[in-house]
Amino acid sequence: MSRQFPGAIVSGFSRNSERVGTSASCRFELTYANRGEGDDAPNVVYLKGGFTEQQLNRYWMVLQQEARFYSALSHDVPTTIPRHYFAAIDEEKQGITMLEDLVSRNVRFGFW
């Protein structure tokens, strides 16, 4: 969190839900020793990636594309998208994205 919130120190977290599909995602509640500059460091984040060998082998390109989108392109998108706090790719082809928890913002999901 310190990249976006200089001085922020996460002192603890708890995972309270997860979903497995094309990627795996987990919702984490965070506690801080220091919230850093400003007061908008999130209390809850949503972490996405290929956390099983099968997901990483099958969907590595999709995981990387999502991480690249959030790290390099999202600021140019002229629409509302989830706020991202971290996005990166490692040497094992893993793409990780940490996003805001939309449920915490009262976003509702439904059928079109």
C-alpha positions as CSV (number, residue, x, y, z in Angstrom):
1,M,0.0,0.0,0.0
2,S,3.0,2.3,0.5
3,R,3.3,3.0,-3.3
4,Q,-0.1,4.7,-3.4
5,F,-0.2,5.8,0.3
6,P,3.4,6.8,1.3
7,G,4.1,5.8,4.8
8,A,1.2,3.3,5.0
9,I,2.1,0.2,7.0
10,V,-0.3,-2.7,7.0
11,S,-0.1,-4.4,10.3
12,G,-2.6,-7.2,9.7
13,F,-5.1,-8.7,7.4
14,S,-7.9,-11.3,7.4
15,R,-9.2,-13.1,4.3
16,N,-12.9,-13.4,4.5
17,S,-14.1,-14.6,1.1
18,E,-12.7,-16.2,-2.0
19,R,-13.9,-17.1,-5.5
20,V,-12.3,-19.5,-8.0
21,G,-13.1,-19.2,-11.7
22,T,-10.9,-18.1,-14.5
23,S,-8.8,-16.5,-11.8
24,A,-8.9,-16.8,-8.1
25,S,-9.8,-13.8,-6.1
26,C,-9.9,-13.1,-2.3
27,R,-11.3,-10.3,-0.3
28,F,-9.0,-9.0,2.5
29,E,-9.8,-6.7,5.4
30,L,-6.7,-4.7,6.3
31,T,-5.6,-3.1,9.6
32,Y,-2.9,-0.4,9.6
33,A,-0.1,0.5,12.0
34,N,0.0,3.8,10.0
35,R,-2.4,4.8,7.2
36,G,0.2,6.9,5.5
37,E,-0.4,10.2,3.8
38,G,-4.1,11.1,3.5
39,D,-6.9,9.1,5.0
40,D,-8.2,7.1,2.0
41,A,-6.1,4.0,2.3
42,P,-8.6,1.2,1.9
43,N,-9.9,-1.0,4.7
44,V,-10.8,-3.8,2.3
45,V,-9.1,-4.9,-1.0
46,Y,-9.8,-7.6,-3.6
47,L,-6.8,-9.6,-4.8
48,K,-6.9,-11.4,-8.1
49,G,-4.4,-13.8,-9.7
50,G,-3.8,-17.4,-10.8
51,F,-3.2,-19.0,-7.4
52,T,-3.5,-22.6,-8.5
53,E,-1.1,-24.3,-11.0
54,Q,-4.0,-25.1,-13.3
55,Q,-5.1,-21.4,-13.4
56,L,-1.6,-20.2,-14.0
57,N,-1.0,-22.7,-16.8
58,R,-4.3,-22.0,-18.5
59,Y,-4.9,-18.3,-18.0
60,W,-1.5,-16.7,-17.6
61,M,-2.0,-14.4,-20.6
62,V,-5.4,-13.1,-19.3
63,L,-3.9,-12.6,-15.8
64,Q,-1.0,-10.7,-17.4
65,Q,-3.3,-8.6,-19.6
66,E,-5.4,-7.5,-16.6
67,A,-2.3,-6.5,-14.6
68,R,-0.9,-4.6,-17.6
69,F,-4.2,-2.9,-18.1
70,Y,-4.3,-1.6,-14.6
71,S,-0.6,-0.7,-14.4
72,A,-0.2,1.0,-17.8
73,L,-3.6,1.8,-19.4
74,S,-6.3,2.3,-16.9
75,H,-5.6,6.0,-16.3
76,D,-6.5,6.6,-20.0
77,V,-9.9,4.9,-19.9
78,P,-12.7,7.5,-20.1
79,T,-15.1,5.6,-17.8
80,T,-15.5,4.6,-14.2
81,I,-13.4,1.5,-13.4
82,P,-12.4,-0.1,-10.0
83,R,-9.6,1.7,-8.3
84,H,-6.4,-0.3,-8.3
85,Y,-3.7,-0.4,-5.7
86,F,-1.2,-2.8,-7.2
87,A,-0.7,-4.6,-10.5
88,A,2.4,-6.6,-11.5
89,I,3.7,-9.6,-13.4
90,D,6.4,-11.9,-12.1
91,E,8.9,-14.2,-13.9
92,E,6.6,-17.2,-13.4
93,K,4.0,-15.6,-15.6
94,Q,1.8,-14.7,-12.7
95,G,-0.3,-11.5,-13.0
96,I,-1.6,-10.1,-9.7
97,T,-4.0,-7.2,-9.4
98,M,-5.2,-5.6,-6.2
99,L,-8.4,-3.7,-6.6
100,E,-10.9,-1.8,-4.5
101,D,-13.7,-4.0,-3.1
102,L,-16.7,-2.8,-5.0
103,V,-19.2,-4.1,-2.5
104,S,-17.7,-1.7,0.0
105,R,-18.6,1.1,-2.3
106,N,-22.2,-0.3,-2.5
107,V,-21.8,-1.3,-6.2
108,R,-24.5,-3.8,-7.1
109,F,-24.2,-6.6,-9.6
110,G,-27.2,-8.0,-11.5
111,F,-28.5,-9.3,-14.7
112,W,-28.6,-7.1,-17.8
